[in-house]
Amino acid sequence: MTNEQIRALGPAFAAELRRYRGCFTQDRTAAHFHTYCRGLLSDLPRKSVEPIALAAGTAVRTLQEFLVTCTWDHVTARDRLQQRMAEQLAELPPDPLGVIGVIDETSAVKKGDKTPGVQRQYLGCVGKIDNGIVTVHMGVAMGHFQTLLDAELYLPQSWATDRERCRAAGVPDTVRYRSKWRIALDQLLRLNANGIRFDWLTFDEGYGSKGPFLWVLGLVQQKFVAEVPKSFAVRSTPGGRSRRADAHQPATRVGRWRRFRIGRATQADAVWRARRVRVWVARGWHTLVTAVNEATGEVKRFVTNAVGESLATVLGVAFRRATVEHAFRVVKTELGLTHFEGRQYVGLERHLLLTLIVMGFVAVHTERLRGEKSTGDAGAGVSGVERGVPPPIPPTAGRAGPVACRRGDPLPPATERAGHAIPQETAA
């Protein structure tokens, strides 16, 4: 959205925030809620308590108290946000892939040892082990619509076992260590209770490698497409020998594999060769899909419990995970998700929630404004949404057949030499 469109949405933003009035017992607390959310939507370079308060002419300490010590029901506010998004999803036009839930996590570098959950751990934001915090999120994608629905701090075991440290940071005694996949499962159940049900769930190998998680999703009949590591263990039969996924279905001799063009909004389409095979994992039959990027040789492996779905559909769901990466960019750079600078657990949880409330508003009205545009502007608005996967790319008429591969080559050797690339075949 442009700055002019955002300014024009002032009355709509005020009306959106009034939906949460029942979460506050006092008018002045509700007023601070409005101040904080407007600050998150502003063009401030840093969206923590102090700059928001100074820009609004509010005492910094007052806004700090709103975030940490004031009495208001942020749990009910989270439920209302999710119920609001359930209403929005019900109003969207149908999408061939339906409603897709996306599990992912993000991180923020933090100095010192006082921020709740901070420790040296792997941080995706810097791509290495560093001092910081990690939060687990559930996002949603349906057509062009995308937003984040839930956010929760990952509390490492080093924190959970040190109750004195937890109490100093305001971490309730009821908050204990949970693995990231268990946090994601709790979020899924909470969303379901608030009226959001996913046709599909997709997630990266950090969650896909957890067999118990896949088993529980199958138990509750939730369809999923999980990216898995090459070392993921699979079997040909229930009692068969366990093998690594890359040994069970090697990414070699891919010349005869089916080809799919993956549409991308801000980059050229990517062409992948893919193949699937039935495997036994997580106490049930699943499909293992191996896909190789024709241009780069990148290999991805996915497991799905939707064994009756087409390969095109499974790949379509798998590559929609990129939408949450765009959502993270928006909520971190534009709405200040990682700008929290306090040392109290409640303040952090509330900050995460308030950024999601503002993001939900932006997503709803971006969708509305997109609907008002002419067909020539169909890609405008919030960018970065992946288009669906078309049917497999048919071979070009008269093509002599697949190029032979050397053993161990992920792609035909011709793709590695300039002037000998595999011809780009026309999409169906």
KEVEX-346015 format. One record per residue (C-alpha): x, y, z; residue number from 1. Coordinates in Angstrom, 3 decimals, decimal comma. Layout:
        px        py        pz    i
         X         Y         Z  NUM
...
% end
This chain:
        px        py        pz    i
     0,000     0,000     0,000    1
     1,094     3,560    -0,654    2
     1,404     6,220     2,076    3
    -1,690     7,940     0,657    4
    -3,708     4,734     0,901    5
    -2,556     4,199     4,487    6
    -3,575     7,740     5,479    7
    -6,971     7,256     3,828    8
    -7,495     4,134     5,947    9
    -7,372     6,078     9,220   10
   -11,102     5,684    10,019   11
   -11,004     1,998     9,055   12
    -7,972     1,468    11,294   13
    -9,737     3,113    14,234   14
   -12,786     0,901    13,620   15
   -10,575    -2,191    13,473   16
    -8,977    -1,365    16,820   17
   -12,410    -0,884    18,417   18
   -12,989    -4,600    17,882   19
   -10,611    -5,154    20,815   20
   -12,185    -2,654    23,218   21
   -13,597    -5,435    25,403   22
   -10,053    -6,594    26,225   23
    -9,456    -3,404    28,243   24
   -11,121    -2,477    31,529   25
   -10,222     1,221    31,323   26
   -10,546     3,786    28,537   27
    -7,018     5,088    29,079   28
    -5,554     1,605    28,606   29
    -7,520     1,251    25,366   30
    -6,137     4,660    24,323   31
    -2,584     3,395    24,862   32
    -3,477     0,367    22,720   33
    -4,467     2,739    19,904   34
    -1,248     4,744    20,383   35
     0,981     1,677    20,217   36
    -0,740     0,206    17,149   37
    -0,612     3,536    15,300   38
     3,097     3,691    16,116   39
     3,637     0,250    14,617   40
     1,895     1,380    11,417   41
     3,839     4,662    11,246   42
     7,040     5,350     9,337   43
     9,208     5,452    12,462   44
    12,570     3,764    11,774   45
    12,467     2,041    15,159   46
     9,175     0,816    16,595   47
     9,891     0,088    20,221   48
     8,244     1,769    23,208   49
    10,403     4,880    23,457   50
    10,202     6,193    19,852   51
     6,475     5,376    19,651   52
     5,796     7,225    22,908   53
     7,885    10,270    21,966   54
     6,260    10,529    18,534   55
     2,786    10,373    20,120   56
     3,555    12,834    22,912   57
     3,039    10,146    25,559   58
     5,292     9,577    28,566   59
     7,668     6,712    27,812   60
     7,098     5,135    31,223   61
     3,333     5,209    30,680   62
     3,602     3,241    27,439   63
     6,061     0,830    29,060   64
     3,513     0,158    31,796   65
     0,816    -0,426    29,171   66
     2,962    -3,120    27,609   67
     4,152    -4,816    30,805   68
     2,077    -4,128    33,926   69
    -1,307    -2,713    32,888   70
    -4,267    -5,042    33,293   71
    -5,631    -6,065    29,902   72
    -6,470    -9,402    28,364   73
    -3,979   -10,069    25,577   74
    -5,061   -13,732    25,403   75
    -8,611   -12,705    24,473   76
    -7,174   -10,142    22,042   77
    -5,267   -12,941    20,301   78
    -8,466   -14,982    20,039   79
   -10,324   -12,025    18,555   80
    -7,578   -11,504    15,990   81
    -7,809   -15,130    14,900   82
   -11,599   -15,011    14,767   83
   -11,344   -11,853    12,665   84
    -9,007   -13,585    10,229   85
   -11,373   -16,565    10,101   86
   -14,106   -14,171     8,945   87
   -11,777   -12,716     6,325   88
   -10,768   -16,119     4,962   89
   -14,444   -17,066     4,628   90
   -15,017   -13,986     2,450   91
   -12,137   -14,615     0,045   92
   -12,800   -16,081    -3,409   93
   -12,078   -19,802    -3,708   94
    -8,507   -20,857    -4,423   95
    -7,593   -24,178    -6,081   96
    -5,252   -25,070    -3,210   97
    -7,619   -23,874    -0,480   98
    -6,413   -22,413     2,819   99
    -2,750   -23,182     3,496  100
    -1,243   -22,898     6,962  101
     2,490   -22,224     7,124  102
     4,648   -23,005    10,163  103
     7,917   -21,138    10,445  104
    10,095   -19,339    12,940  105
    12,073   -16,130    12,994  106
    14,777   -14,722    15,220  107
    16,365   -11,525    16,474  108
    19,857   -10,811    17,733  109
    19,811    -9,538    21,321  110
    22,668    -8,313    23,512  111
    23,051    -9,378    27,121  112
    21,212   -12,126    28,969  113
    18,072   -10,430    30,309  114
    15,628   -10,630    27,374  115
    13,304   -13,619    27,964  116
    14,480   -16,676    26,039  117
    17,805   -15,171    24,987  118
    20,797   -17,476    24,629  119
    23,368   -18,526    22,070  120
    21,425   -20,529    19,518  121
    20,983   -20,775    15,766  122
    19,432   -17,557    14,435  123
    18,086   -17,652    10,920  124
    18,278   -13,864    10,650  125
    22,087   -14,032    10,624  126
    22,495   -17,634     9,460  127
    24,671   -18,742    12,363  128
    24,768   -19,373    16,110  129
    24,565   -16,065    17,939  130
    23,009   -14,484    21,023  131
    19,305   -13,905    20,460  132
    15,719   -15,099    20,702  133
    13,540   -17,293    18,485  134
     9,780   -17,041    18,001  135
     7,499   -19,670    16,415  136
     4,736   -18,528    14,078  137
     1,716   -19,806    12,198  138
     0,889   -18,009     8,963  139
    -1,826   -18,417     6,357  140
    -1,914   -18,109     2,583  141
    -5,004   -18,217     0,382  142
    -4,729   -16,876    -3,127  143
    -2,998   -13,492    -2,825  144
    -3,981   -13,118     0,828  145
    -1,295   -13,760     3,431  146
    -0,698   -12,863     7,061  147
     0,615   -14,216    10,355  148
    -1,942   -15,621    12,793  149
     0,042   -16,538    15,905  150
     3,412   -15,893    17,514  151
     5,031   -17,394    20,574  152
     8,443   -17,174    22,192  153
    10,554   -20,325    22,198  154
    11,815   -20,768    25,769  155
    15,013   -22,882    25,730  156
    15,626   -25,572    28,316  157
    18,395   -23,474    29,893  158
    15,726   -20,943    30,805  159
    12,972   -23,368    31,753  160
    15,172   -25,131    34,318  161
    16,291   -21,847    35,912  162
    13,093   -20,705    37,620  163
    14,768   -17,812    39,424  164
    15,899   -16,398    36,104  165
    12,414   -16,926    34,690  166
    10,745   -15,104    37,581  167
    13,153   -12,175    37,208  168
    12,017   -11,889    33,577  169
     8,345   -12,313    34,444  170
     8,037   -15,766    32,890  171
     5,091   -17,459    34,640  172
     5,739   -20,742    36,448  173
     3,181   -22,340    34,120  174
     5,391   -21,625    31,090  175
     7,739   -24,561    30,646  176
    10,047   -25,830    27,937  177
     8,305   -27,085    24,815  178
     9,998   -28,125    21,615  179
     9,245   -25,900    18,642  180
     7,020   -28,472    16,986  181
     4,913   -28,750    20,149  182
     4,508   -24,965    20,180  183
     3,360   -25,149    16,557  184
     0,907   -27,936    17,404  185
    -0,581   -25,875    20,240  186
    -0,989   -22,965    17,828  187
    -2,753   -25,217    15,324  188
    -5,214   -26,417    17,982  189
    -5,825   -22,846    19,147  190
    -6,519   -21,654    15,614  191
    -8,887   -24,547    15,073  192
   -10,830   -23,528    18,199  193
   -11,067   -19,988    16,816  194
   -12,582   -21,097    13,531  195
    -9,518   -21,409    11,270  196
    -9,102   -24,778     9,599  197
    -6,414   -25,418     7,045  198
    -6,840   -27,490     3,924  199
    -3,073   -27,942     4,017  200
    -0,205   -27,358     6,406  201
     3,370   -26,888     5,186  202
     6,670   -26,382     6,983  203
    10,437   -26,709     6,622  204
    12,713   -29,580     7,609  205
    13,168   -28,246    11,133  206
     9,606   -29,443    11,744  207
     9,370   -32,042     8,968  208
    12,178   -34,072    10,509  209
    10,115   -34,660    13,667  210
     8,351   -38,007    13,213  211
     6,032   -37,587    16,238  212
     4,778   -34,290    14,787  213
     3,951   -35,925    11,447  214
     2,222   -38,777    13,278  215
     0,011   -36,403    15,309  216
    -0,963   -34,441    12,188  217
    -1,976   -37,686    10,532  218
    -3,909   -38,691    13,621  219
    -6,022   -35,497    13,483  220
    -6,389   -35,881     9,691  221
    -4,551   -32,687     8,853  222
    -3,085   -32,839     5,355  223
     0,483   -31,578     5,171  224
     3,511   -31,204     2,929  225
     6,705   -31,262     4,988  226
    10,167   -30,506     3,699  227
    12,548   -33,139     5,075  228
    16,350   -33,465     5,221  229
    18,163   -35,880     2,939  230
    18,931   -38,054     5,984  231
    15,214   -38,486     6,790  232
    14,485   -42,182     7,449  233
    11,904   -43,932     5,251  234
    10,829   -47,539     4,629  235
     9,387   -49,348     1,636  236
     7,134   -51,485     3,866  237
     5,913   -51,170     7,471  238
     8,482   -53,670     8,686  239
    11,141   -52,958     6,097  240
    14,680   -51,707     6,471  241
    15,094   -48,012     7,197  242
    16,893   -45,985     4,515  243
    17,842   -42,362     4,078  244
    15,543   -40,388     1,794  245
    18,395   -39,538    -0,578  246
    19,287   -43,223    -0,889  247
    15,684   -44,336    -1,305  248
    15,074   -41,849    -4,126  249
    18,394   -40,445    -5,396  250
    18,373   -37,117    -7,216  251
    20,175   -38,610   -10,202  252
    19,172   -39,477   -13,757  253
    16,381   -36,926   -13,593  254
    16,047   -36,593   -17,376  255
    12,782   -38,540   -17,381  256
    11,295   -36,905   -14,295  257
     8,240   -34,712   -14,740  258
     8,850   -30,987   -15,166  259
     6,925   -28,241   -13,387  260
     7,173   -24,486   -13,729  261
     6,850   -22,702   -10,384  262
     5,481   -19,181   -10,794  263
     7,113   -16,454    -8,716  264
     5,817   -12,898    -8,370  265
     9,102   -10,980    -8,200  266
    11,499   -13,319   -10,005  267
    11,536   -15,393   -13,157  268
     9,648   -18,681   -12,970  269
    11,650   -21,670   -11,746  270
    11,509   -25,058   -13,462  271
    11,791   -28,159   -11,280  272
    12,008   -31,814   -12,189  273
    10,157   -33,974    -9,679  274
     9,352   -37,570    -8,878  275
     7,445   -39,313    -6,094  276
     7,431   -42,711    -4,424  277
     5,313   -44,306    -1,714  278
     7,045   -44,734     1,660  279
     6,192   -45,804     5,194  280
     6,959   -43,138     7,804  281
     5,358   -41,903    11,047  282
     3,318   -45,125    11,373  283
     1,566   -44,712     8,026  284
     1,843   -44,540     4,243  285
     3,126   -41,271     2,853  286
     4,539   -39,943    -0,400  287
     8,174   -38,914    -0,697  288
     8,714   -36,253    -3,368  289
    12,165   -35,324    -4,661  290
    12,464   -32,133    -6,728  291
    15,523   -30,758    -8,525  292
    15,823   -27,172    -9,746  293
    16,781   -27,314   -13,397  294
    18,800   -24,095   -13,352  295
    20,675   -24,399   -10,060  296
    20,695   -28,118    -9,239  297
    19,145   -27,428    -5,829  298
    17,438   -30,512    -4,403  299
    14,387   -30,427    -2,138  300
    12,637   -33,383    -0,550  301
     9,086   -33,397     0,751  302
     6,886   -35,883     2,580  303
     3,093   -35,682     2,469  304
     0,301   -37,738     3,994  305
    -2,011   -36,777     1,112  306
    -1,101   -39,853    -0,908  307
    -4,002   -39,452    -3,330  308
    -3,169   -35,895    -4,400  309
    -1,441   -35,075    -7,681  310
     2,236   -34,233    -7,779  311
     1,381   -30,766    -9,105  312
    -0,844   -30,067    -6,094  313
     1,758   -31,273    -3,608  314
     4,429   -29,049    -5,178  315
     1,984   -26,154    -5,267  316
     1,468   -26,437    -1,520  317
     5,160   -26,980    -0,796  318
     6,278   -23,822    -2,561  319
     3,630   -21,642    -0,936  320
     5,866   -21,656     2,133  321
     7,695   -18,738     0,531  322
     4,697   -16,549     1,380  323
     5,491   -16,587     5,080  324
     9,045   -15,494     4,319  325
     7,574   -12,404     2,659  326
     5,230   -11,930     5,609  327
     8,225   -11,968     7,958  328
     9,964    -9,307     5,869  329
     6,889    -7,079     6,073  330
     6,242    -7,551     9,786  331
     9,921    -7,129    10,711  332
    10,889    -4,206     8,483  333
     7,579    -2,319     8,346  334
     5,800    -3,182    11,611  335
     8,644    -3,670    14,082  336
     8,174    -7,316    15,070  337
    11,762    -7,645    16,323  338
    12,080    -4,118    17,752  339
    11,128    -5,145    21,286  340
    13,739    -3,894    23,760  341
    12,302    -4,853    27,157  342
    13,205    -7,532    29,656  343
     9,757    -8,841    30,604  344
     8,007   -11,865    29,157  345
     4,511   -10,334    29,163  346
     5,777    -7,242    27,374  347
     7,382    -9,364    24,662  348
     4,294   -11,516    24,170  349
     2,090    -8,412    23,951  350
     4,425    -6,723    21,475  351
     4,316    -9,798    19,232  352
     0,524    -9,831    19,393  353
     0,140    -6,117    18,623  354
     2,320    -6,435    15,517  355
     0,098    -9,303    14,342  356
    -3,052    -7,250    14,909  357
    -1,651    -4,434    12,777  358
    -0,444    -6,890    10,132  359
    -3,899    -8,462     9,970  360
    -5,414    -5,043     9,297  361
    -2,862    -4,362     6,539  362
    -3,503    -7,774     4,955  363
    -7,287    -7,319     4,936  364
    -7,154    -3,899     3,335  365
    -4,401    -4,821     0,897  366
    -6,719    -7,561    -0,321  367
    -9,601    -5,085    -0,579  368
    -7,525    -2,523    -2,475  369
    -6,225    -5,232    -4,792  370
    -9,823    -6,110    -5,597  371
   -10,504    -2,498    -6,576  372
    -7,671    -2,412    -9,120  373
    -8,062    -3,111   -12,803  374
    -6,988    -6,489   -14,104  375
    -3,756    -4,892   -15,341  376
    -2,693    -4,330   -11,734  377
    -3,421    -7,827   -10,483  378
     0,069    -8,180    -9,099  379
     0,054    -4,893    -7,182  380
    -0,313    -4,494    -3,456  381
     1,694    -6,697    -1,120  382
     4,204    -8,423    -3,366  383
     5,995   -11,711    -3,081  384
     3,076   -14,138    -3,281  385
     3,835   -17,325    -5,132  386
     1,454   -18,286    -7,890  387
     0,159   -21,837    -8,071  388
     1,969   -24,623    -9,897  389
     0,643   -25,236   -13,424  390
     0,331   -28,759   -14,766  391
     3,567   -30,525   -15,754  392
     5,398   -28,979   -18,732  393
     4,797   -31,230   -21,728  394
     7,758   -32,237   -23,914  395
     8,383   -30,191   -27,040  396
     7,133   -31,873   -30,172  397
     9,892   -33,773   -31,907  398
    12,205   -33,789   -28,894  399
    14,576   -36,746   -29,159  400
    14,315   -37,746   -25,505  401
    16,057   -37,027   -22,248  402
    19,765   -36,254   -22,155  403
    21,761   -38,980   -20,481  404
    23,216   -38,242   -17,023  405
    26,458   -39,396   -15,520  406
    25,932   -41,319   -12,278  407
    25,854   -38,797    -9,458  408
    24,925   -35,816   -11,659  409
    21,777   -34,109   -10,299  410
    21,015   -32,699   -13,756  411
    21,910   -33,600   -17,330  412
    25,528   -32,470   -17,946  413
    24,386   -30,271   -20,830  414
    22,879   -27,795   -18,369  415
    26,339   -27,059   -16,995  416
    27,810   -25,840   -20,305  417
    26,995   -22,475   -21,812  418
    24,997   -22,776   -25,003  419
    23,724   -26,263   -24,185  420
    20,909   -25,603   -21,733  421
    17,873   -27,832   -21,732  422
    15,239   -26,201   -23,985  423
    12,482   -24,424   -22,065  424
     9,281   -26,193   -22,968  425
     5,942   -24,413   -23,121  426
     3,740   -24,666   -20,029  427
     0,364   -26,298   -20,462  428
% end
